[in-house]
Amino acid sequence: MDPMTDTQPSPFVHNTELAAHTVTVTTWIGLIVNLALSVLKILAGTLGNSRAVVADGLHSLSDLISDFAVLAGVKIWSKPADSRHPYGHQRFETLVTLFIGVLMVGTGIGIAWDAFSSWDKGNISSAEPVALVAALISIVTKEGLFHWTLHKGKQVNSSALIANAWHHRSDALSSMPAAIAVLVSMFLPQFAWIDLAGALIIALFILFSAFKICSPALGSLVDTGASEDIIERLHELAVTVEGVKGIHRLRTRHHGGLFVDMHLHVDGTLTVNQGHDIALAVEKLLLEEGPQILEVLIHVDPWNETKQ
């Protein structure tokens, strides 16, 4: 399942000020929850002799850094376009998204390294109930935070907020093997090593989520176009407008929303005003019906000169 496209996005929000406010408030709430859970799991994992729960706490701690990155970044990417950034500042959001993914990679590798080191040194002991309680609290809390943050991210079309939501989900998922590891370690002391295995599973969860976050962000940075399905949808919409004979050179790129440009074929005997009206009709339709389109640029070509 692709974390960036697993559900249909909410209606696209063009109000930059509203989007920035939503991102800020949602992130602040997530930050406070992450801080509380980090302290709870690290303390409970330490007192309860569970490497898996401590690792889970460190994962929550990494969420704090991503929260701060989003809070700092939203002040930049929500600025209006200017002479140096005529297309807006949304690329900064992509950079923050990528930073969150890279941070998760570092967290996953660090947790795996600690688990292997503990195994090598023989630092294995049975876990205590306090560690289990902390893991269960984390599962319920972070799963709820994931759904709420994902909804807000899709509502305002914020890739950074969506990435942060999946960071919450990876935290909820990582608490599951931590809880299982603690249970096994508590009731079957001879299998106490399972706690270290739980930490490794958590690391894999984190690395997988990081890949899903980094992949679309990297695609946006190198101007990867929209999918074939979206291109086909844009084509289908454009040719439904009366007066459109055909389109070519349809190109897209992601920059906060989707930027679209195309060449439009119209009857060559029409006046400039008539051709312009057709282009405006296509632009209006794409902005209203297209998938999160931010801007449409259309060049009008005379059909009688291009017809084969």
C-alpha positions as CSV (number, residue, x, y, z in Angstrom):
1,M,0.0,0.0,0.0
2,D,1.3,3.4,-1.0
3,P,1.1,5.7,2.1
4,M,0.8,8.7,-0.1
5,T,-2.1,7.5,-2.2
6,D,-4.0,4.9,-0.1
7,T,-7.2,7.0,0.1
8,Q,-8.8,9.5,-2.1
9,P,-7.7,13.0,-1.4
10,S,-10.1,15.6,0.0
11,P,-11.1,18.5,-2.2
12,F,-8.1,20.5,-3.0
13,V,-7.5,23.6,-0.8
14,H,-6.1,26.6,-2.6
15,N,-6.2,28.9,0.5
16,T,-2.6,29.0,1.4
17,E,-3.2,30.8,4.7
18,L,-5.8,28.2,5.8
19,A,-3.5,25.3,4.8
20,A,-0.6,26.8,6.7
21,H,-2.8,27.2,9.8
22,T,-4.1,23.6,9.6
23,V,-0.5,22.2,9.2
24,T,0.7,24.3,12.2
25,V,-2.1,23.4,14.6
26,T,-2.1,19.7,13.6
27,T,1.7,19.4,13.9
28,W,1.7,21.1,17.3
29,I,-0.8,18.7,18.7
30,G,1.2,15.8,17.3
31,L,4.4,17.2,18.8
32,I,2.9,17.3,22.3
33,V,1.6,13.8,22.0
34,N,5.0,12.6,20.7
35,L,6.8,14.2,23.6
36,A,4.6,12.5,26.2
37,L,4.8,9.1,24.5
38,S,8.6,9.4,24.1
39,V,9.2,10.0,27.8
40,L,6.7,7.3,28.7
41,K,8.2,4.6,26.5
42,I,11.8,5.3,27.2
43,L,11.2,5.4,30.9
44,A,9.0,2.3,30.9
45,G,11.3,0.4,28.6
46,T,14.3,1.2,30.8
47,L,12.5,0.3,34.0
48,G,10.9,-2.7,32.4
49,N,14.1,-4.1,30.8
50,S,12.7,-3.9,27.2
51,R,15.0,-2.9,24.4
52,A,12.1,-3.0,22.0
53,V,10.0,-0.5,24.0
54,V,13.1,1.8,24.4
55,A,13.6,1.6,20.7
56,D,10.0,2.4,20.2
57,G,10.5,5.5,22.4
58,L,13.4,6.6,20.4
59,H,11.2,6.3,17.3
60,S,8.7,8.6,18.9
61,L,11.5,11.0,19.8
62,S,12.5,11.1,16.1
63,D,8.9,12.2,15.5
64,L,9.6,15.3,17.5
65,I,12.3,16.3,15.1
66,S,10.1,15.9,12.1
67,D,7.4,17.9,13.9
68,F,9.8,20.8,14.4
69,A,10.9,20.5,10.7
70,V,7.3,20.8,9.6
71,L,6.6,23.8,11.9
72,A,9.7,25.6,10.6
73,G,9.1,24.7,7.0
74,V,5.5,25.8,6.8
75,K,6.6,29.3,7.5
76,I,8.6,29.2,4.2
77,W,6.5,27.1,1.8
78,S,3.3,29.0,2.7
79,K,4.8,32.3,1.4
80,P,3.3,33.7,-1.8
81,A,5.3,33.6,-5.1
82,D,7.9,36.3,-5.6
83,S,10.4,37.4,-8.2
84,R,12.9,34.7,-7.1
85,H,10.4,32.0,-6.7
86,P,7.7,32.7,-9.4
87,Y,6.1,29.3,-9.0
88,G,5.9,29.6,-5.2
89,H,7.9,28.1,-2.4
90,Q,6.2,24.6,-2.2
91,R,9.5,22.9,-3.1
92,F,10.6,23.6,0.5
93,E,7.7,21.4,1.6
94,T,9.1,18.6,-0.6
95,L,12.5,19.1,1.1
96,V,11.0,18.8,4.5
97,T,9.2,15.7,3.5
98,L,12.5,14.2,2.3
99,F,14.2,15.2,5.5
100,I,11.5,13.3,7.5
101,G,12.1,10.2,5.4
102,V,15.9,10.5,5.8
103,L,15.5,11.0,9.5
104,M,13.4,7.8,9.7
105,V,16.2,5.9,7.8
106,G,18.7,7.0,10.4
107,T,16.4,6.0,13.3
108,G,15.8,2.6,11.8
109,I,19.5,1.9,11.3
110,G,20.3,3.1,14.8
111,I,17.7,0.9,16.4
112,A,18.9,-2.2,14.4
113,W,22.6,-1.4,15.4
114,D,21.7,-1.2,19.1
115,A,19.8,-4.5,18.9
116,F,22.7,-6.3,17.2
117,S,25.2,-4.8,19.7
118,S,23.1,-5.9,22.7
119,W,22.8,-9.4,21.2
120,D,26.6,-9.6,20.7
121,K,27.2,-8.4,24.3
122,G,24.6,-10.8,25.8
123,N,22.5,-7.9,27.2
124,I,19.3,-10.0,27.4
125,S,16.8,-9.9,30.3
126,S,13.1,-10.6,30.9
127,A,10.8,-7.6,30.5
128,E,8.4,-6.2,33.1
129,P,4.7,-5.3,32.8
130,V,5.3,-1.6,32.9
131,A,6.9,-1.9,29.4
132,L,3.8,-3.7,28.1
133,V,1.5,-1.0,29.4
134,A,3.5,1.8,27.7
135,A,3.5,-0.1,24.3
136,L,-0.3,-0.6,24.4
137,I,-0.9,3.0,25.2
138,S,1.4,4.0,22.3
139,I,-0.5,1.7,19.8
140,V,-3.9,3.2,20.6
141,T,-2.7,6.8,20.8
142,K,-0.5,6.9,17.7
143,E,-3.0,5.0,15.5
144,G,-5.6,7.7,16.3
145,L,-3.1,10.4,15.7
146,F,-2.2,8.9,12.3
147,H,-5.8,8.9,11.0
148,W,-6.4,12.4,12.2
149,T,-3.2,13.8,10.8
150,L,-3.6,12.0,7.5
151,H,-7.1,13.4,7.1
152,K,-5.8,17.0,7.7
153,G,-2.9,16.4,5.4
154,K,-5.1,15.3,2.5
155,Q,-7.6,18.1,3.3
156,V,-4.9,20.7,2.6
157,N,-2.8,18.7,0.2
158,S,0.3,18.9,2.4
159,S,2.9,16.2,1.5
160,A,4.9,17.1,4.7
161,L,1.8,16.6,6.9
162,I,1.0,13.3,5.1
163,A,4.5,12.2,5.6
164,N,4.3,13.1,9.3
165,A,1.0,11.1,9.5
166,W,2.8,8.0,8.2
167,H,5.6,8.6,10.7
168,H,2.8,8.3,13.3
169,R,1.5,5.1,11.7
170,S,5.0,3.6,11.7
171,D,5.2,4.4,15.4
172,A,1.9,2.7,16.0
173,L,3.0,-0.4,14.0
174,S,6.4,-0.5,15.7
175,S,4.7,-0.6,19.1
176,M,2.9,-3.9,18.1
177,P,6.0,-6.1,17.9
178,A,7.3,-4.3,21.0
179,A,4.2,-5.3,22.9
180,I,4.4,-8.9,21.6
181,A,8.1,-9.1,22.5
182,V,7.4,-7.9,26.0
183,L,4.6,-10.5,26.5
184,V,6.9,-13.3,25.3
185,S,9.8,-12.1,27.4
186,M,7.5,-11.9,30.5
187,F,5.9,-15.3,30.3
188,L,8.6,-17.2,28.6
189,P,11.9,-16.0,30.1
190,Q,13.9,-18.5,28.1
191,F,12.9,-16.6,25.0
192,A,13.8,-13.2,26.3
193,W,15.9,-12.7,23.2
194,I,12.7,-12.1,21.4
195,D,12.8,-8.6,22.8
196,L,15.8,-7.8,20.6
197,A,14.1,-9.4,17.6
198,G,11.2,-7.1,18.3
199,A,13.6,-4.1,18.1
200,L,14.8,-5.4,14.7
201,I,11.3,-5.7,13.4
202,I,10.6,-2.1,14.5
203,A,13.7,-1.0,12.6
204,L,12.3,-2.7,9.4
205,F,8.9,-1.0,9.8
206,I,10.6,2.3,10.1
207,L,12.8,1.8,7.1
208,F,9.9,0.6,5.0
209,S,7.9,3.7,5.9
210,A,10.9,5.9,5.1
211,F,11.1,4.4,1.6
212,K,7.4,5.1,1.0
213,I,7.9,8.7,2.1
214,C,11.2,9.5,0.3
215,S,10.1,8.0,-3.1
216,P,7.4,10.5,-4.1
217,A,9.4,13.4,-2.6
218,L,12.4,12.5,-4.7
219,G,10.1,12.1,-7.7
220,S,8.8,15.7,-7.1
221,L,12.3,17.1,-6.8
222,V,13.3,15.7,-10.2
223,D,10.1,16.8,-11.8
224,T,8.5,13.4,-12.4
225,G,5.2,13.9,-14.2
226,A,1.8,12.7,-13.2
227,S,0.8,9.0,-13.6
228,E,-0.5,7.7,-16.9
229,D,-4.0,7.5,-15.4
230,I,-4.0,11.2,-14.5
231,I,-2.6,12.1,-17.9
232,E,-5.4,10.2,-19.5
233,R,-8.0,11.8,-17.2
234,L,-6.7,15.3,-18.1
235,H,-6.9,14.4,-21.8
236,E,-10.5,13.1,-21.5
237,L,-11.6,16.3,-19.7
238,A,-9.9,18.7,-22.2
239,V,-11.5,17.2,-25.3
240,T,-15.0,17.4,-23.8
241,V,-14.9,21.2,-24.1
242,E,-16.8,22.4,-27.2
243,G,-14.4,23.7,-29.9
244,V,-11.5,21.5,-28.9
245,K,-10.3,19.5,-31.9
246,G,-7.5,17.8,-30.0
247,I,-4.5,18.3,-27.7
248,H,-0.8,17.6,-27.7
249,R,2.3,18.2,-25.7
250,L,0.5,17.6,-22.5
251,R,3.0,17.9,-19.7
252,T,2.7,17.9,-15.9
253,R,4.9,18.3,-12.8
254,H,4.4,18.4,-9.1
255,H,5.0,21.6,-7.2
256,G,2.8,21.6,-4.1
257,G,-0.1,20.9,-6.4
258,L,0.0,19.7,-10.0
259,F,1.1,22.1,-12.8
260,V,-0.2,21.4,-16.2
261,D,0.6,22.8,-19.6
262,M,-0.7,21.7,-23.0
263,H,-1.1,22.7,-26.6
264,L,-4.8,23.0,-27.7
265,H,-6.1,22.4,-31.3
266,V,-9.0,24.7,-32.3
267,D,-10.5,25.7,-35.7
268,G,-8.0,27.9,-37.4
269,T,-10.7,30.2,-38.7
270,L,-11.8,31.3,-35.3
271,T,-10.9,34.7,-33.9
272,V,-8.2,35.1,-31.3
273,N,-10.9,35.9,-28.7
274,Q,-12.9,32.8,-29.6
275,G,-9.8,30.6,-29.3
276,H,-9.0,32.3,-26.0
277,D,-12.5,31.6,-24.7
278,I,-12.1,27.9,-25.5
279,A,-8.7,27.8,-23.7
280,L,-10.3,29.5,-20.6
281,A,-13.1,26.9,-20.6
282,V,-10.5,24.1,-20.7
283,E,-8.5,25.7,-17.9
284,K,-11.6,26.2,-15.7
285,L,-12.7,22.6,-16.2
286,L,-9.3,21.1,-15.4
287,L,-9.0,23.3,-12.2
288,E,-12.5,22.2,-11.1
289,E,-12.4,18.5,-12.1
290,G,-8.7,17.6,-12.3
291,P,-6.7,15.9,-9.5
292,Q,-5.3,18.7,-7.2
293,I,-4.3,21.0,-10.1
294,L,-2.8,24.3,-9.0
295,E,-2.1,25.9,-12.4
296,V,-2.9,25.3,-16.1
297,L,-1.0,26.9,-19.0
298,I,-2.5,26.5,-22.5
299,H,-1.1,27.3,-25.9
300,V,-3.6,27.5,-28.7
301,D,-2.7,26.0,-32.1
302,P,-4.9,26.3,-35.3
303,W,-6.3,22.9,-36.3
304,N,-6.1,23.5,-40.1
305,E,-2.3,24.0,-39.9
306,T,-1.7,20.9,-37.8
307,K,-4.2,18.5,-39.3
308,Q,-2.4,15.6,-41.0
